[in-house]
Amino acid sequence: MKALIEDLKTGNFRPAYLLYGEETYLKAFYRDKLVHALVPESDSMNFTRYEEKGAVPDQVIAQAETLPFFADRRVILLENTGMFKNKSDQMADYIKELPDYLVLVFVEEEVDKRNRLYKAVQKYGRIVEFGSQNTDVLIRWVYGKLKKEEKKITPKDMEYLLTVTGTDMANISSELEKLLSYTLGRSVITREDINAICTPQISNRIFDMLQAVTEHRQKQAMDYYYDLLALKEPPMRILYLLTRQYNQLLLIKIMQKEGMSSRDIAPKVGLPPFVVNKYTGLCRRFSEQQLRDIIETCTRSETDVKTGHLNDELSVELLVTRLSR
């Protein structure tokens, strides 16, 4: 990302860019910043956008070969075309001989690094990956947004906010907008405000269910399950997320036994350090073998559905009942 920022700062641009990764908010931010730096927003004559299956190589190349209209540069934006996962030799060959006036900007979610087009852009252009941001970056970003609005939040409530919103920057931004409107006229955002207005991520609801199961609060665990069903969450997705959290508990337990800190464990299990600390309390309630047995039980529940022995809703209901006894 630093190289892209430097390009934007100096105005020395590469002939091709690939922006990819799961962090959609940041990716969209730099896509717009790059495109607007390359061509004025009002210049529709020299800017073309292709999306998904609309990006046919022959048509893209024909458009690329058209000289810019009273301008120095033509920009073509190609979004979610799948060219970096499927064979696209024609585009890969074209990247090697792009006209001086042309800049191609590709935006994708997933790529195959063995793909010829990927290797061509890597050689002749610039590739920028936008992965999930670590907790420290997110906290600084949120503090920055709150400072602009002259709002404050305690470090503890900041951690709680990220626990509720998750680490997706688009979701955090959306929830912050709600919080700013809700606390209009006040300078401090509190945990009570977060609980009142923010929508918890499904993974947080699954964690609440997991905690209830672990503490043998069966009725509450079932209530959480029925709430998830009412929110139209598919039972098999609930099972997948529950199994994933048990796997995370097992990994955390193993790594803690090896002497690793929460900060070291966090990137390996895909959780912020303060969430790892939350999981630690649950880890103490299980041995490694108990967690392995539970994961095996979850796998059997999935098999029961796939083989037609039980329907999905009943299978997960029986699992939650069994684990919370």
BATILUM-163430 format. One line per 3 residues: number of its first residue (from 1); their letters; for each residue x, y, z of C-alpha. Coordinates in pm, 1 decimal, always signed. Layout:
% residues N
NUM> a> X,Y,Z  ... $
***
This chain:
% residues 325
1> mka> +0.0,+0.0,+0.0  +293.8,+232.6,+71.3  +405.8,+207.8,-293.0 $
4> lie> +57.1,+306.8,-414.4  +49.0,+602.2,-174.9  +388.2,+709.7,-309.4 $
7> dlk> +257.1,+689.3,-668.9  -38.5,+908.7,-571.2  +192.9,+1153.3,-398.6 $
10> tgn> +444.9,+1186.3,-682.8  +207.6,+1146.1,-977.6  +436.5,+883.8,-1131.1 $
13> frp> +191.0,+612.5,-1226.1  +238.6,+257.2,-1352.0  +60.5,+140.7,-1670.8 $
16> ayl> -140.8,-121.0,-1481.3  -265.9,-166.1,-1125.0  -426.9,-460.4,-948.3 $
19> lyg> -605.1,-386.1,-619.9  -731.9,-700.0,-450.8  -823.7,-846.6,-113.7 $
22> eet> -1106.1,-886.3,+134.3  -1093.6,-535.9,+287.6  -1355.4,-381.0,+60.0 $
25> ylk> -1374.3,-39.0,+227.4  -1003.3,+33.8,+195.3  -989.9,-115.9,-153.9 $
28> afy> -1277.1,+104.8,-274.6  -1119.4,+410.9,-110.4  -789.4,+366.6,-295.4 $
31> rdk> -964.7,+265.4,-618.8  -1147.4,+599.1,-623.3  -839.2,+791.4,-513.7 $
34> lvh> -630.8,+633.4,-790.6  -889.6,+679.5,-1066.5  -953.1,+1044.3,-971.6 $
37> alv> -578.3,+1110.6,-968.5  -545.8,+960.3,-1316.3  -842.6,+1125.1,-1484.7 $
40> pes> -1075.1,+1412.9,-1381.1  -1410.7,+1295.2,-1246.0  -1591.2,+1496.6,-1515.1 $
43> dsm> -1392.4,+1340.0,-1802.2  -1626.6,+1061.0,-1909.3  -1476.5,+1055.1,-2259.8 $
46> nft> -1146.6,+910.7,-2138.0  -1271.8,+683.5,-1861.9  -1433.2,+343.8,-1917.5 $
49> rye> -1558.2,+100.9,-1655.1  -1614.9,-271.2,-1705.5  -1773.6,-495.2,-1443.3 $
52> ekg> -1784.1,-871.7,-1407.7  -1872.7,-1054.2,-1731.7  -1897.3,-726.7,-1922.8 $
55> avp> -1518.6,-725.8,-1949.0  -1457.0,-912.0,-2276.1  -1082.4,-894.6,-2362.6 $
58> dqv> -1143.0,-804.6,-2730.0  -1368.8,-512.9,-2633.5  -1137.1,-394.0,-2356.6 $
61> iaq> -837.6,-395.1,-2590.7  -1032.8,-216.5,-2865.2  -1128.9,+54.5,-2616.1 $
64> aet> -770.0,+72.0,-2489.5  -640.0,+129.5,-2842.6  -862.3,+436.9,-2882.3 $
67> lpf> -653.4,+750.9,-2839.7  -757.5,+981.2,-2553.6  -989.3,+1267.2,-2650.1 $
70> fad> -816.6,+1603.6,-2588.4  -628.8,+1456.4,-2291.7  -298.6,+1288.2,-2208.9 $
73> rrv> -442.1,+974.0,-2059.0  -710.5,+710.2,-2101.7  -813.4,+504.9,-1794.7 $
76> ill> -995.4,+172.3,-1796.2  -1131.9,+33.0,-1469.2  -1207.5,-340.9,-1461.7 $
79> ent> -1388.2,-470.1,-1151.8  -1452.7,-828.1,-1042.1  -1390.2,-966.2,-1389.3 $
82> gmf> -1251.9,-1300.1,-1270.0  -959.1,-1258.1,-1512.1  -711.7,-1327.7,-1232.0 $
85> knk> -870.0,-1662.8,-1147.7  -950.5,-1780.7,-1499.2  -726.9,-1810.4,-1803.2 $
88> sdq> -679.4,-1470.5,-1966.8  -378.9,-1503.2,-2195.5  -496.9,-1229.9,-2431.8 $
91> mad> -496.3,-967.7,-2155.5  -169.9,-1103.8,-2013.7  -1.2,-1055.4,-2352.0 $
94> yik> -151.9,-708.8,-2395.3  -15.4,-588.0,-2058.9  +336.2,-621.2,-2203.7 $
97> elp> +267.1,-363.3,-2476.9  +27.7,-107.4,-2329.0  +17.8,+232.0,-2505.1 $
100> dyl> +192.3,+514.8,-2318.3  -135.7,+700.7,-2269.7  -318.3,+406.9,-2107.3 $
103> vlv> -361.7,+300.3,-1744.4  -553.4,-17.0,-1659.6  -691.5,-49.4,-1305.3 $
106> fve> -808.2,-397.4,-1202.4  -1006.8,-446.2,-880.3  -1067.0,-802.1,-760.4 $
109> eev> -1158.6,-984.2,-441.7  -962.1,-1302.7,-505.7  -671.3,-1380.7,-736.8 $
112> dkr> -460.6,-1679.5,-835.1  -96.5,-1576.9,-808.9  -4.2,-1844.4,-1065.2 $
115> nrl> -225.4,-1671.4,-1322.2  -39.2,-1527.6,-1626.5  -221.8,-1196.1,-1603.4 $
118> yka> -126.2,-1164.8,-1235.3  +239.1,-1223.9,-1321.8  +221.7,-972.7,-1607.8 $
121> vqk> +78.8,-698.1,-1384.9  +335.6,-788.4,-1119.7  +613.5,-737.6,-1375.1 $
124> ygr> +489.0,-432.1,-1563.6  +255.4,-262.8,-1316.0  +178.6,-257.4,-946.1 $
127> ive> -13.1,-502.3,-727.4  -162.7,-394.4,-394.3  -327.4,-637.6,-152.3 $
130> fgs> -591.8,-508.8,+88.4  -621.5,-763.6,+367.2  -796.2,-730.9,+702.5 $
133> qnt> -632.9,-455.9,+905.9  -482.5,-531.3,+1244.6  -642.3,-399.9,+1562.0 $
136> dvl> -392.2,-118.7,+1619.3  -458.2,+21.7,+1271.3  -835.7,+1.7,+1319.2 $
139> irw> -820.2,+170.5,+1659.7  -611.0,+459.1,+1520.5  -849.5,+491.1,+1225.7 $
142> vyg> -1160.1,+502.9,+1447.9  -998.1,+750.5,+1687.0  -913.8,+968.7,+1386.0 $
145> klk> -1274.3,+966.4,+1262.8  -1405.9,+1042.9,+1613.2  -1157.2,+1326.7,+1660.3 $
148> kee> -1287.3,+1496.8,+1344.3  -1635.4,+1486.0,+1498.2  -1501.3,+1604.6,+1837.4 $
151> kki> -1606.8,+1279.0,+2002.0  -1426.8,+1074.0,+2265.9  -1436.6,+710.7,+2373.6 $
154> tpk> -1244.6,+523.8,+2642.8  -989.3,+258.1,+2534.8  -1202.9,-12.3,+2697.1 $
157> dme> -1517.2,+98.5,+2513.5  -1316.5,+124.8,+2190.6  -1223.1,-243.0,+2224.5 $
160> yll> -1585.5,-325.9,+2298.4  -1698.1,-136.2,+1986.6  -1464.9,-343.0,+1767.2 $
163> tvt> -1585.1,-660.2,+1938.5  -1941.3,-569.5,+1838.2  -1869.3,-443.8,+1485.6 $
166> gtd> -1597.2,-688.2,+1384.4  -1292.0,-580.7,+1185.9  -1455.3,-506.0,+848.5 $
169> man> -1392.9,-134.9,+790.3  -1712.2,-82.0,+588.7  -1918.8,-220.2,+875.4 $
172> iss> -1725.2,-18.2,+1134.5  -1782.3,+298.2,+929.0  -2154.9,+226.3,+902.6 $
175> ele> -2189.2,+162.4,+1276.9  -1988.0,+476.9,+1355.3  -2231.5,+684.9,+1148.8 $
178> kll> -2516.5,+544.2,+1358.4  -2327.7,+616.8,+1680.7  -2248.4,+974.6,+1577.0 $
181> syt> -2614.3,+1042.9,+1500.0  -2730.0,+873.2,+1820.9  -2489.0,+1075.0,+2040.1 $
184> lgr> -2557.4,+1410.4,+1872.8  -2503.2,+1685.6,+2128.1  -2277.2,+1470.7,+2347.0 $
187> svi> -1899.1,+1447.9,+2337.7  -1845.2,+1097.7,+2480.3  -1953.5,+763.9,+2328.9 $
190> tre> -2019.5,+496.5,+2591.3  -2071.5,+121.1,+2602.0  -2441.0,+188.1,+2664.3 $
193> din> -2458.5,+382.9,+2336.7  -2291.6,+94.5,+2152.9  -2540.0,-155.2,+2297.4 $
196> aic> -2832.1,+72.6,+2216.0  -2760.2,+141.6,+1849.7  -2496.7,-94.8,+1703.0 $
199> tpq> -2587.2,-423.0,+1535.2  -2368.6,-710.3,+1661.1  -2199.9,-924.5,+1396.8 $
202> isn> -2329.1,-1279.2,+1359.6  -1995.2,-1410.5,+1491.2  -2060.2,-1220.4,+1816.4 $
205> rif> -2401.8,-1379.8,+1851.6  -2240.5,-1718.5,+1790.2  -1985.4,-1641.0,+2063.1 $
208> dml> -2268.2,-1554.5,+2304.2  -2427.6,-1889.4,+2221.3  -2092.1,-2064.9,+2264.8 $
211> qav> -2046.9,-1901.5,+2604.2  -2396.3,-2006.3,+2713.8  -2327.8,-2362.7,+2594.0 $
214> teh> -1995.3,-2372.0,+2781.2  -2158.5,-2248.1,+3102.1  -2443.2,-2503.1,+3062.3 $
217> rqk> -2707.9,-2231.2,+3034.0  -2914.0,-2445.7,+2801.5  -3225.7,-2229.0,+2777.0 $
220> qam> -3021.6,-1919.4,+2695.5  -2813.7,-2112.9,+2441.5  -3131.4,-2228.2,+2267.9 $
223> dyy> -3273.0,-1874.3,+2277.1  -2960.4,-1751.5,+2098.9  -3002.6,-2026.6,+1838.0 $
226> ydl> -3368.1,-1939.6,+1774.3  -3276.0,-1569.0,+1749.8  -3022.2,-1654.1,+1478.6 $
229> lal> -3285.5,-1853.9,+1290.0  -3525.8,-1559.4,+1320.4  -3255.8,-1343.2,+1160.7 $
232> kep> -3263.6,-1583.1,+862.3  -2921.1,-1731.0,+935.1  -2903.5,-2076.3,+768.8 $
235> pmr> -2854.1,-2356.2,+1026.6  -2551.4,-2489.5,+838.0  -2383.8,-2149.7,+853.3 $
238> ily> -2452.9,-2137.8,+1228.3  -2296.0,-2483.3,+1257.9  -1996.2,-2375.2,+1050.3 $
241> llt> -1936.6,-2065.7,+1265.8  -1983.1,-2261.1,+1589.7  -1735.7,-2526.6,+1472.7 $
244> rqy> -1490.5,-2256.6,+1367.9  -1505.0,-2097.5,+1712.1  -1437.5,-2432.1,+1880.6 $
247> nql> -1141.4,-2475.8,+1644.7  -1018.6,-2130.1,+1744.9  -1050.9,-2224.9,+2112.8 $
250> lli> -840.8,-2535.9,+2050.4  -572.3,-2341.2,+1862.7  -559.5,-2072.9,+2133.0 $
253> kim> -525.9,-2337.5,+2404.8  -240.8,-2511.8,+2219.6  -54.8,-2188.1,+2148.3 $
256> qke> -95.3,-2060.6,+2504.0  +53.5,-2387.0,+2628.4  +351.9,-2309.5,+2405.7 $
259> gms> +391.0,-1974.7,+2584.0  +256.5,-1747.3,+2309.3  +95.7,-1414.7,+2403.3 $
262> srd> -249.1,-1297.5,+2292.2  -84.6,-1052.2,+2050.6  +117.0,-1334.8,+1889.1 $
265> iap> -183.4,-1568.1,+1876.7  -424.9,-1311.2,+1728.9  -308.5,-1312.5,+1361.9 $
268> kvg> -281.9,-1692.2,+1360.4  -647.7,-1739.4,+1456.7  -781.4,-1432.3,+1274.3 $
271> lpp> -897.6,-1248.3,+1586.9  -797.4,-918.8,+1753.4  -584.0,-962.3,+2070.8 $
274> fvv> -862.2,-839.9,+2300.4  -1099.7,-1100.2,+2152.9  -834.7,-1368.8,+2210.4 $
277> nky> -842.0,-1260.2,+2575.6  -1218.5,-1322.5,+2579.1  -1166.3,-1671.1,+2437.9 $
280> tgl> -899.8,-1745.9,+2699.5  -1160.3,-1759.2,+2976.3  -1354.3,-2024.4,+2784.4 $
283> crr> -1036.9,-2220.7,+2705.1  -981.4,-2284.4,+3074.9  -1305.9,-2480.9,+3091.6 $
286> fse> -1184.4,-2744.6,+2845.0  -897.5,-2984.0,+2799.7  -749.4,-3018.1,+2452.1 $
289> qql> -912.5,-3359.2,+2416.4  -1254.3,-3225.0,+2515.1  -1229.1,-2958.8,+2245.0 $
292> rdi> -1122.8,-3218.8,+1986.8  -1421.6,-3435.1,+2086.9  -1660.7,-3139.4,+2053.4 $
295> iet> -1524.1,-3054.3,+1708.3  -1575.1,-3418.7,+1607.7  -1934.3,-3399.0,+1738.4 $
298> ctr> -1991.6,-3086.7,+1526.5  -1854.7,-3270.6,+1222.5  -2093.8,-3560.7,+1284.7 $
301> set> -2386.8,-3317.3,+1299.2  -2285.6,-3185.2,+957.0  -2259.6,-3541.6,+823.9 $
304> dvk> -2609.3,-3622.0,+957.1  -2747.7,-3339.7,+743.4  -2546.6,-3423.8,+432.3 $
307> tgh> -2648.2,-3789.9,+445.7  -3014.4,-3704.4,+503.3  -3042.7,-3855.4,+852.3 $
310> lnd> -3158.4,-3522.7,+1000.0  -3270.6,-3189.4,+860.8  -3032.7,-2899.7,+918.8 $
313> els> -3238.1,-2707.0,+1176.1  -3300.1,-3011.9,+1396.0  -2941.1,-3133.8,+1369.2 $
316> vel> -2798.8,-2805.5,+1501.7  -3071.3,-2784.4,+1768.1  -2978.6,-3130.2,+1898.8 $
319> lvt> -2609.4,-3036.6,+1892.9  -2662.5,-2720.8,+2100.0  -2883.5,-2915.0,+2342.8 $
322> rls> -2625.0,-3193.0,+2379.2  -2328.2,-2959.7,+2430.8  -2507.1,-2737.6,+2684.0 $
325> r> -2632.4,-3020.5,+2909.9 $
***
